[in-house]
Amino acid sequence: MIVTKHFKDHESGGGAQKSIELLVSKLRERFHIEVLCKSTKDPGEWVHKLSFSFFKKIKSFDIIYLNSFFSPLTILFLCFNKVKIISPKGELFDGALKSKALKKQIWLKIFNTLFKGKFIFHATSLDEKKSIEKKTYPKRIIIAPDIIELNLSKEKPSENKTLKVVHISRIDQKKNLLFCINILSKLKRQICFDIYGDIGDKKYFDKCMSGLRKLPANINWNYLGQLKPNQVNNTFLEYDLFFFPTLGENFGYVILESLSNYCSPLLSKGTTIFDDLDKYDIGSNLKLNEKPLKWVNYIENFNSIKGDKDLLKFKNYLYNKFNVSKIIQLNNNLINEVLKQ
């Protein structure tokens, strides 16, 4: 049984929801899997909304997989003996711990006191394995990358006279929109800068709005609210550059969506798995502690790549980076390894 806050909600959940939906889709071919969640737009025979009546079914499962470390649902289910796997989905990275830091530190202390060495953790990368080891005392850590689907757009991206820059993400400290605003304030180039995302932190959002209002006249900015998941691909096709200096991502599905729709990412270096964009000439990675001038110069000199040969670079990058069948096999192995315990 997989326990997650959102499942096929279409409006909530972000990358963690996408990863768990693909995990369920691919692993249901080999295992009997049911999902328990707080919100879903697709309840059915094997997708259940949280209710006390469902707790009677828990004994029939061999494994409970908790798709979060800090979710109240995880805290609720830790007391059940059937819990075998905790998947933090990047929540234990240093950047992620900066948001609501006090609450998270308190829960980490409680967890490490009560549950030391009791649970297997699912890490999606070696870096995440290191973050789990640094913050908790797991029984064991098994690495299996997030399952993805490679769906490059068949549509051609827009060719824009004015450079169009976009930031698509939840608006909170971790996603680092204020950093974008600070860099844009130093630019001389004429730019259209559009922001999409739900408000995850109202105080942070207010700071961003204050900074946006102070931008010079050459930066034409708009906050356009939250996109529905089925709008993201077509939206990326309209832009030249995805400005995303995140403090840390477990995977970064929005980056995959950017690349799949030929929108070059400008990312912080060392905070995502997409740390090799310069090698393929499809974007760039710069350190957050670099002098702002490096970020400014990159945007000032950026040339949008829209020709057929340029678009092929995106395809080559993604297919060289991800072996989807191998990733699925590693996730199958994860479940089989846990069943042996």
C-alpha positions in Angstrom: 0.0 0.0 0.0 1.3 3.4 -1.0 0.4 6.3 1.3 0.7 9.8 -0.2 -1.0 13.2 0.3 -2.1 13.7 -3.3 -2.7 11.2 -6.1 -4.0 12.1 -9.5 -5.3 15.3 -8.0 -4.5 17.3 -11.2 -4.1 20.5 -9.2 -1.9 19.6 -6.2 1.2 17.6 -5.4 3.9 18.8 -7.8 6.9 16.5 -8.7 6.4 14.2 -5.8 2.9 13.4 -7.0 4.1 12.8 -10.6 6.8 10.4 -9.3 4.4 8.4 -7.2 1.9 8.2 -10.1 4.5 6.8 -12.4 5.8 4.4 -9.7 2.3 3.0 -9.2 1.7 2.8 -13.0 4.8 0.8 -13.7 4.9 -1.4 -10.6 1.3 -2.4 -10.8 2.4 -4.6 -13.8 4.2 -6.8 -11.3 2.7 -6.2 -7.8 -0.7 -5.7 -6.3 -0.6 -2.0 -5.3 -3.3 0.2 -3.7 -3.1 3.9 -2.9 -4.3 5.7 0.2 -4.4 9.5 -0.1 -6.0 12.6 1.3 -7.1 14.0 -2.1 -7.7 12.5 -5.5 -9.8 13.2 -8.6 -9.6 9.6 -9.6 -11.0 7.4 -6.7 -11.5 3.8 -7.7 -11.1 0.1 -6.9 -7.4 0.6 -5.9 -7.3 4.4 -5.1 -8.8 5.2 -1.7 -9.4 8.5 0.1 -8.3 8.5 3.8 -11.1 7.1 6.1 -11.1 5.2 9.3 -12.9 2.3 7.7 -9.9 1.7 5.4 -7.6 1.0 8.4 -9.2 -2.5 8.6 -7.6 -3.4 5.3 -4.0 -2.6 6.4 -3.4 -6.1 7.7 -3.8 -7.5 4.2 -0.7 -5.6 2.9 2.9 -6.8 3.0 4.4 -3.3 2.7 3.3 0.2 3.5 5.3 2.7 1.5 5.2 6.3 2.9 5.7 8.9 0.2 7.1 11.7 2.5 9.1 12.1 5.6 7.3 15.1 7.1 3.7 14.6 6.0 1.2 14.2 8.8 0.1 11.0 7.0 3.6 9.6 7.5 3.6 10.5 11.2 0.2 8.8 11.5 1.3 5.6 9.8 4.6 5.1 11.5 3.0 3.2 14.3 1.8 0.4 12.0 4.0 -2.6 11.9 3.5 -3.0 8.2 5.5 0.1 7.4 8.6 -0.9 5.6 9.6 2.0 3.3 9.9 5.8 3.8 10.6 7.8 0.7 11.6 11.4 1.6 11.5 12.6 -2.0 14.2 15.2 -1.3 12.7 16.6 1.9 16.0 15.9 3.8 18.2 18.0 1.5 19.7 21.0 3.3 17.8 23.4 1.0 14.5 21.8 1.6 15.0 21.9 5.4 15.2 25.7 5.4 11.5 26.0 4.9 9.6 25.6 8.2 12.9 24.7 9.7 12.0 24.6 13.4 9.0 22.2 12.9 11.2 19.9 10.8 14.1 19.9 13.3 11.7 19.0 16.1 10.2 16.1 14.1 13.7 14.9 13.1 14.7 14.7 16.8 11.5 12.8 17.7 11.9 10.4 14.8 15.6 9.7 15.6 14.7 9.1 19.2 11.7 6.8 18.7 12.5 5.0 15.4 16.3 4.7 15.2 17.2 1.9 12.8 13.6 0.7 12.3 12.8 1.7 8.7 14.2 1.2 5.2 14.5 4.4 3.2 14.1 4.8 -0.5 16.6 7.2 -1.9 16.3 8.3 -5.6 20.0 9.2 -5.9 23.4 8.9 -4.2 23.1 12.5 -3.1 19.8 11.8 -1.5 21.2 8.7 0.2 23.9 10.9 1.7 21.3 13.4 3.0 19.3 10.6 4.6 22.4 9.2 6.3 23.3 12.7 7.5 19.9 13.4 9.1 18.5 10.0 10.2 19.4 6.5 11.4 17.9 4.2 8.8 17.8 0.4 9.0 18.9 0.4 5.3 18.8 2.7 2.3 18.0 1.4 -1.2 18.7 3.6 -4.2 16.2 3.6 -7.1 15.8 6.6 -9.3 12.4 8.3 -9.9 10.5 6.7 -12.8 10.0 9.1 -15.6 8.5 9.2 -19.1 10.4 10.9 -22.0 7.8 12.7 -24.1 9.5 15.3 -26.2 7.1 17.8 -27.7 6.2 17.3 -31.4 5.3 21.0 -31.6 8.0 23.6 -32.4 8.7 26.3 -29.8 7.7 29.9 -30.4 10.3 32.2 -32.0 10.2 35.4 -29.9 11.6 38.8 -30.8 11.9 39.8 -27.2 13.6 37.3 -24.9 10.9 35.5 -22.9 12.0 34.2 -19.5 9.7 32.0 -17.3 9.7 30.8 -13.7 7.3 27.9 -13.1 7.2 26.6 -9.5 5.6 26.9 -6.2 6.5 30.2 -4.7 8.5 29.7 -1.6 12.0 30.1 -0.3 13.3 26.8 -1.7 12.5 27.7 -5.3 14.4 31.0 -4.9 12.3 33.4 -7.0 13.8 36.4 -5.1 17.2 35.5 -6.5 15.7 35.7 -10.0 14.3 39.1 -9.3 17.7 40.4 -7.9 19.5 39.2 -11.1 16.9 40.7 -13.4 17.1 44.0 -11.6 20.7 44.3 -13.0 19.9 43.6 -16.6 19.9 46.2 -19.4 18.3 43.8 -22.0 14.6 44.1 -22.8 12.9 41.0 -21.2 9.5 39.5 -20.7 9.5 37.7 -17.4 6.4 35.6 -16.5 5.9 33.8 -13.2 3.5 30.8 -12.7 3.0 29.0 -9.4 0.8 28.6 -6.4 1.7 30.6 -3.3 3.4 28.2 -0.9 4.7 30.9 1.5 2.6 34.1 1.7 5.3 36.2 3.4 7.9 35.1 0.8 5.4 35.9 -2.0 4.9 39.4 -0.6 8.6 40.0 -0.6 8.8 38.8 -4.2 6.0 41.1 -5.3 7.7 44.0 -3.6 10.9 43.2 -5.5 9.1 42.8 -8.8 7.5 46.3 -8.5 11.0 47.8 -8.2 12.3 46.2 -11.4 13.4 48.6 -14.1 11.2 49.4 -17.1 13.1 47.0 -19.5 11.8 44.1 -17.5 8.1 43.5 -18.4 6.9 41.1 -15.6 3.7 39.3 -14.9 2.5 37.0 -12.1 0.0 34.7 -13.9 -1.1 32.3 -11.1 -1.0 28.5 -11.0 -0.9 26.4 -14.1 -2.9 23.2 -14.3 -0.6 20.2 -15.1 -2.0 19.8 -18.6 -1.0 23.4 -19.3 2.7 23.2 -18.4 4.0 21.7 -21.7 2.4 24.2 -24.0 3.4 27.0 -21.7 7.1 26.1 -21.9 6.9 26.1 -25.7 6.2 29.8 -25.5 9.4 30.7 -23.7 13.1 30.9 -24.4 14.6 30.5 -20.9 13.5 28.8 -17.7 15.1 30.7 -14.8 15.2 28.3 -11.8 17.9 28.9 -9.3 16.4 26.4 -6.8 18.0 25.7 -3.4 17.6 21.9 -4.0 15.4 19.4 -5.9 15.0 15.7 -5.4 14.4 15.3 -9.1 12.9 18.4 -10.6 10.1 17.3 -12.9 9.5 20.9 -13.9 13.1 20.9 -15.4 12.3 17.7 -17.3 9.2 19.4 -18.7 11.2 22.4 -19.6 13.7 20.3 -21.5 11.0 18.2 -23.2 9.6 21.4 -24.6 12.8 23.0 -25.8 13.0 25.7 -23.2 16.6 26.1 -22.0 17.0 25.9 -18.2 19.2 28.3 -16.3 19.7 26.4 -13.0 21.7 26.6 -9.8 24.7 24.3 -9.9 24.9 21.4 -7.5 21.2 21.5 -6.5 19.6 19.2 -9.1 20.5 16.1 -11.2 20.5 18.2 -14.3 24.0 19.6 -13.6 25.5 19.1 -17.0 23.5 21.4 -19.3 26.5 23.3 -20.6 28.1 20.2 -22.0 25.1 19.8 -24.4 24.7 23.6 -25.1 21.0 23.5 -24.0 21.2 25.7 -20.9 23.5 26.4 -18.0 24.3 25.7 -14.4 25.8 28.5 -12.2 26.7 28.4 -8.6 24.4 30.4 -6.3 27.4 32.0 -4.6 28.9 33.1 -7.9 29.2 36.9 -8.5 25.8 38.1 -9.8 27.6 39.4 -12.9 28.0 35.8 -14.2 24.2 35.3 -14.1 23.6 38.7 -15.6 26.0 38.1 -18.4 24.5 34.7 -19.3 21.1 36.2 -19.7 22.3 39.3 -21.5 24.2 37.2 -24.0 21.7 34.3 -24.3 20.6 33.4 -27.8 17.5 31.3 -28.0 18.0 28.0 -29.9 15.1 27.1 -32.2 16.5 25.4 -35.3 16.1 21.7 -36.0 19.7 20.9 -35.1 19.4 22.9 -31.9 16.2 21.0 -30.9 17.9 17.7 -31.5 20.4 18.6 -28.7 17.5 18.4 -26.2 16.6 14.9 -27.4 20.2 13.7 -27.3 20.6 15.0 -23.8 17.5 13.3 -22.4 18.0 10.0 -24.1 21.7 9.9 -23.1 20.9 10.8 -19.5 17.9 8.5 -18.8 17.6 4.7 -19.4 13.9 4.4 -18.5 13.7 0.5 -18.7 16.7 0.3 -16.3 15.1 2.8 -13.9 11.9 0.7 -13.8 13.9 -2.4 -13.1 15.6 -0.8 -10.1 12.3 0.2 -8.7 11.0 -3.4 -9.1 14.2 -4.5 -7.3 13.4 -2.1 -4.5 10.1 -3.8 -3.7 11.6 -7.3 -4.0 14.5 -6.4 -1.7 12.0 -5.1 1.0 9.8 -8.2 0.7 12.9 -10.3 1.7 13.3 -8.5 5.0 
